[in-house]
Amino acid sequence: MYTPAIGDKFVSFEAAYTSISAFAAANNFSIVLRNTSKNKESGEYVAAAFRCDKSGKYEGKNANYITKRIGCPFKIRIYFLKHTKEYRISTCILTHVHGHGDNNDDHSQNINVKYTSKHQR
């Protein structure tokens, strides 16, 4: 099974999305796409963050609103490398603060240590 890591490269955005989605499915959680940037001319993604669907916090006016957003820190950020025409993982935080699917474990262990690389666009 594939486990994402800093520096992993993909030939296309679709290949990155497929690999990261498969990792999430194999580990019983869902991902959402956030913080995307697209090339204005081509419409292709130049950067994106894959987040756990439980990331973020509800900031609405209704205090009684029930939400699944609990601030999960899971994040994989990718960006496009112009000179190699590849996508690379620059941030990889595989930590969750909740259980997955049928598993009620805390799952707050680190699979990878948080690290963000500096990169060129």
CYANA upper distance limits for C-alpha pairs under 8 A (distance plus 0.5 A):
  1 MET  CA     23 PHE  CA      7.97
  2 TYR  CA     19 SER  CA      7.91
  2 TYR  CA     23 PHE  CA      6.87
  3 THR  CA     23 PHE  CA      7.07
  4 PRO  CA      8 ASP  CA      7.44
  4 PRO  CA     20 ILE  CA      7.63
  4 PRO  CA     23 PHE  CA      8.30
  4 PRO  CA     89 ILE  CA      8.48
  4 PRO  CA     92 CYS  CA      7.65
  5 ALA  CA     89 ILE  CA      7.42
  5 ALA  CA     92 CYS  CA      6.56
  5 ALA  CA    112 ASN  CA      8.05
  6 ILE  CA     88 ARG  CA      8.32
  6 ILE  CA     89 ILE  CA      5.69
  6 ILE  CA     90 SER  CA      6.05
  6 ILE  CA     91 THR  CA      6.68
  6 ILE  CA     92 CYS  CA      6.42
  6 ILE  CA    115 TYR  CA      8.12
  6 ILE  CA    116 THR  CA      8.45
  6 ILE  CA    117 SER  CA      8.29
  7 GLY  CA     88 ARG  CA      6.20
  7 GLY  CA     89 ILE  CA      5.67
  7 GLY  CA     90 SER  CA      6.81
  8 ASP  CA     88 ARG  CA      6.05
  8 ASP  CA     89 ILE  CA      5.95
  9 LYS  CA     86 GLU  CA      6.87
  9 LYS  CA     87 TYR  CA      5.98
  9 LYS  CA     88 ARG  CA      4.94
  9 LYS  CA     89 ILE  CA      7.18
 10 PHE  CA     15 ALA  CA      6.47
 10 PHE  CA     16 ALA  CA      6.11
 10 PHE  CA     86 GLU  CA      6.15
 10 PHE  CA     87 TYR  CA      5.56
 10 PHE  CA     88 ARG  CA      6.91
 11 VAL  CA     15 ALA  CA      7.00
 11 VAL  CA     16 ALA  CA      8.38
 11 VAL  CA     85 LYS  CA      7.80
 11 VAL  CA     86 GLU  CA      5.49
 11 VAL  CA     87 TYR  CA      6.96
 12 SER  CA     16 ALA  CA      7.00
 12 SER  CA     86 GLU  CA      6.78
 12 SER  CA     87 TYR  CA      6.86
 13 PHE  CA     17 TYR  CA      6.62
 13 PHE  CA     45 TYR  CA      7.51
 13 PHE  CA     87 TYR  CA      7.13
 14 GLU  CA     18 THR  CA      6.51
 15 ALA  CA     19 SER  CA      6.66
 16 ALA  CA     20 ILE  CA      6.57
 16 ALA  CA     87 TYR  CA      7.92
 17 TYR  CA     21 SER  CA      6.35
 18 THR  CA     22 ALA  CA      6.57
 19 SER  CA     23 PHE  CA      6.79
 20 ILE  CA     24 ALA  CA      6.79
 20 ILE  CA     50 PHE  CA      8.47
 21 SER  CA     25 ALA  CA      6.65
 21 SER  CA     30 SER  CA      8.26
 21 SER  CA     31 ILE  CA      7.41
 22 ALA  CA     26 ALA  CA      6.53
 23 PHE  CA     27 ASN  CA      6.81
 24 ALA  CA     28 ASN  CA      6.67
 24 ALA  CA     29 PHE  CA      5.81
 24 ALA  CA     30 SER  CA      6.42
 24 ALA  CA     31 ILE  CA      7.22
 25 ALA  CA     29 PHE  CA      6.41
 25 ALA  CA     30 SER  CA      7.20
 27 ASN  CA    100 HIS  CA      7.60
 28 ASN  CA    100 HIS  CA      5.73
 28 ASN  CA    101 GLY  CA      5.69
 29 PHE  CA     52 CYS  CA      7.68
 29 PHE  CA     53 ASP  CA      8.28
 29 PHE  CA    100 HIS  CA      6.11
 29 PHE  CA    101 GLY  CA      7.04
 30 SER  CA     52 CYS  CA      6.48
 30 SER  CA     53 ASP  CA      6.13
 31 ILE  CA     50 PHE  CA      6.65
 31 ILE  CA     51 ARG  CA      5.86
 31 ILE  CA     52 CYS  CA      5.06
 31 ILE  CA     53 ASP  CA      5.65
 32 VAL  CA     50 PHE  CA      6.23
 32 VAL  CA     51 ARG  CA      5.83
 32 VAL  CA     52 CYS  CA      6.74
 32 VAL  CA     53 ASP  CA      6.11
 33 LEU  CA     48 ALA  CA      7.40
 33 LEU  CA     49 ALA  CA      6.39
 33 LEU  CA     50 PHE  CA      5.35
 33 LEU  CA     51 ARG  CA      6.82
 34 ARG  CA     48 ALA  CA      6.88
 34 ARG  CA     49 ALA  CA      5.68
 34 ARG  CA     50 PHE  CA      6.72
 34 ARG  CA     51 ARG  CA      7.28
 35 ASN  CA     47 ALA  CA      8.29
 35 ASN  CA     48 ALA  CA      6.10
 35 ASN  CA     49 ALA  CA      6.19
 36 THR  CA     45 TYR  CA      7.48
 36 THR  CA     46 VAL  CA      8.23
 36 THR  CA     47 ALA  CA      6.08
 36 THR  CA     48 ALA  CA      4.71
 36 THR  CA     49 ALA  CA      7.10
 37 SER  CA     45 TYR  CA      6.28
 37 SER  CA     46 VAL  CA      6.12
 37 SER  CA     47 ALA  CA      5.63
 37 SER  CA     48 ALA  CA      6.87
 38 LYS  CA     42 SER  CA      8.50
 38 LYS  CA     43 GLY  CA      6.01
 38 LYS  CA     44 GLU  CA      5.83
 38 LYS  CA     45 TYR  CA      4.72
 38 LYS  CA     46 VAL  CA      5.76
 38 LYS  CA     47 ALA  CA      7.54
 39 ASN  CA     43 GLY  CA      5.54
 39 ASN  CA     44 GLU  CA      5.92
 39 ASN  CA     45 TYR  CA      6.74
 39 ASN  CA     46 VAL  CA      6.68
 40 LYS  CA     44 GLU  CA      8.50
 45 TYR  CA     80 PHE  CA      8.05
 46 VAL  CA     79 TYR  CA      5.94
 46 VAL  CA     80 PHE  CA      5.30
 47 ALA  CA     77 ARG  CA      7.84
 47 ALA  CA     78 ILE  CA      6.05
 47 ALA  CA     79 TYR  CA      4.61
 47 ALA  CA     80 PHE  CA      6.72
 48 ALA  CA     77 ARG  CA      6.26
 48 ALA  CA     78 ILE  CA      6.02
 48 ALA  CA     79 TYR  CA      7.06
 49 ALA  CA     75 LYS  CA      7.02
 49 ALA  CA     76 ILE  CA      6.10
 49 ALA  CA     77 ARG  CA      4.73
 49 ALA  CA     78 ILE  CA      6.87
 50 PHE  CA     75 LYS  CA      6.13
 50 PHE  CA     76 ILE  CA      5.59
 50 PHE  CA     77 ARG  CA      6.73
 51 ARG  CA     55 SER  CA      6.86
 51 ARG  CA     73 PRO  CA      8.38
 51 ARG  CA     74 PHE  CA      6.28
 51 ARG  CA     75 LYS  CA      5.21
 51 ARG  CA     76 ILE  CA      7.17
 52 CYS  CA     72 CYS  CA      7.16
 52 CYS  CA     73 PRO  CA      8.13
 52 CYS  CA     74 PHE  CA      6.08
 52 CYS  CA     75 LYS  CA      7.38
 53 ASP  CA     68 LYS  CA      8.27
 53 ASP  CA     69 ARG  CA      7.54
 54 LYS  CA     68 LYS  CA      6.06
 54 LYS  CA     69 ARG  CA      4.71
 54 LYS  CA     70 ILE  CA      6.02
 54 LYS  CA     71 GLY  CA      6.88
 54 LYS  CA     72 CYS  CA      6.06
 55 SER  CA     69 ARG  CA      5.93
 55 SER  CA     70 ILE  CA      6.54
 55 SER  CA     71 GLY  CA      5.00
 55 SER  CA     72 CYS  CA      4.78
 55 SER  CA     73 PRO  CA      6.71
 55 SER  CA     74 PHE  CA      7.68
 56 GLY  CA     69 ARG  CA      6.07
 56 GLY  CA     70 ILE  CA      6.81
 56 GLY  CA     71 GLY  CA      4.94
 56 GLY  CA     72 CYS  CA      7.25
 57 LYS  CA     69 ARG  CA      5.77
 57 LYS  CA     70 ILE  CA      6.24
 57 LYS  CA     71 GLY  CA      5.98
 58 TYR  CA     67 THR  CA      7.28
 58 TYR  CA     69 ARG  CA      6.78
 58 TYR  CA     70 ILE  CA      8.45
 72 CYS  CA     95 THR  CA      8.34
 72 CYS  CA     96 HIS  CA      6.10
 72 CYS  CA     97 VAL  CA      6.09
 72 CYS  CA     98 HIS  CA      7.98
 73 PRO  CA     93 ILE  CA      7.49
 73 PRO  CA     94 LEU  CA      8.37
 73 PRO  CA     95 THR  CA      6.78
 73 PRO  CA     96 HIS  CA      6.66
 73 PRO  CA     97 VAL  CA      7.93
 74 PHE  CA     92 CYS  CA      8.40
 74 PHE  CA     93 ILE  CA      5.69
 74 PHE  CA     94 LEU  CA      5.60
 74 PHE  CA     95 THR  CA      5.76
 74 PHE  CA     96 HIS  CA      6.22
 75 LYS  CA     91 THR  CA      7.61
 75 LYS  CA     92 CYS  CA      6.45
 75 LYS  CA     93 ILE  CA      5.58
 75 LYS  CA     94 LEU  CA      7.13
 76 ILE  CA     89 ILE  CA      7.35
 76 ILE  CA     90 SER  CA      8.10
 76 ILE  CA     91 THR  CA      5.89
 76 ILE  CA     92 CYS  CA      5.08
 76 ILE  CA     93 ILE  CA      6.75
 76 ILE  CA     94 LEU  CA      8.22
 77 ARG  CA     89 ILE  CA      6.23
 77 ARG  CA     90 SER  CA      6.16
 77 ARG  CA     91 THR  CA      5.41
 77 ARG  CA     92 CYS  CA      7.14
 78 ILE  CA     87 TYR  CA      6.75
 78 ILE  CA     88 ARG  CA      5.82
 78 ILE  CA     89 ILE  CA      4.89
 78 ILE  CA     90 SER  CA      6.19
 78 ILE  CA     91 THR  CA      7.70
 79 TYR  CA     87 TYR  CA      5.88
 79 TYR  CA     88 ARG  CA      6.11
 79 TYR  CA     89 ILE  CA      7.25
 79 TYR  CA     90 SER  CA      7.61
 79 TYR  CA    121 ARG  CA      8.12
 80 PHE  CA     85 LYS  CA      7.31
 80 PHE  CA     86 GLU  CA      6.28
 80 PHE  CA     87 TYR  CA      4.90
 80 PHE  CA     88 ARG  CA      7.02
 80 PHE  CA    121 ARG  CA      7.34
 81 LEU  CA     85 LYS  CA      5.92
 81 LEU  CA     86 GLU  CA      5.86
 81 LEU  CA     87 TYR  CA      6.44
 81 LEU  CA     88 ARG  CA      7.68
 81 LEU  CA    120 GLN  CA      7.86
 81 LEU  CA    121 ARG  CA      6.65
 82 LYS  CA     86 GLU  CA      7.81
 82 LYS  CA    121 ARG  CA      7.23
 90 SER  CA    115 TYR  CA      8.46
 90 SER  CA    116 THR  CA      6.17
 90 SER  CA    117 SER  CA      5.71
 90 SER  CA    118 LYS  CA      8.02
 90 SER  CA    119 HIS  CA      8.04
 91 THR  CA    114 LYS  CA      7.87
 91 THR  CA    115 TYR  CA      6.38
 91 THR  CA    116 THR  CA      5.10
 91 THR  CA    117 SER  CA      7.17
 92 CYS  CA    112 ASN  CA      7.71
 92 CYS  CA    113 VAL  CA      8.44
 92 CYS  CA    114 LYS  CA      6.83
 92 CYS  CA    115 TYR  CA      7.03
 92 CYS  CA    116 THR  CA      7.84
 93 ILE  CA    110 ASN  CA      8.43
 93 ILE  CA    112 ASN  CA      6.93
 93 ILE  CA    113 VAL  CA      7.26
 93 ILE  CA    114 LYS  CA      5.63
 93 ILE  CA    115 TYR  CA      7.90
 94 LEU  CA    110 ASN  CA      6.93
 94 LEU  CA    111 ILE  CA      6.26
 94 LEU  CA    112 ASN  CA      6.57
 95 THR  CA    107 HIS  CA      7.90
 95 THR  CA    108 SER  CA      6.29
 95 THR  CA    109 GLN  CA      6.61
 95 THR  CA    110 ASN  CA      5.54
 95 THR  CA    111 ILE  CA      7.07
 95 THR  CA    112 ASN  CA      8.16
 96 HIS  CA    106 ASP  CA      8.45
 96 HIS  CA    107 HIS  CA      6.20
 96 HIS  CA    108 SER  CA      5.53
 96 HIS  CA    109 GLN  CA      7.85
 97 VAL  CA    106 ASP  CA      6.71
 97 VAL  CA    107 HIS  CA      6.52
 97 VAL  CA    108 SER  CA      5.24
 98 HIS  CA    104 ASN  CA      8.26
 98 HIS  CA    105 ASP  CA      7.72
 98 HIS  CA    106 ASP  CA      5.59
 98 HIS  CA    107 HIS  CA      6.27
 98 HIS  CA    108 SER  CA      7.32
 99 GLY  CA    103 ASN  CA      6.12
 99 GLY  CA    104 ASN  CA      5.32
 99 GLY  CA    105 ASP  CA      5.50
 99 GLY  CA    106 ASP  CA      5.70
 99 GLY  CA    107 HIS  CA      6.06
100 HIS  CA    104 ASN  CA      7.31
100 HIS  CA    105 ASP  CA      8.22
100 HIS  CA    107 HIS  CA      8.29
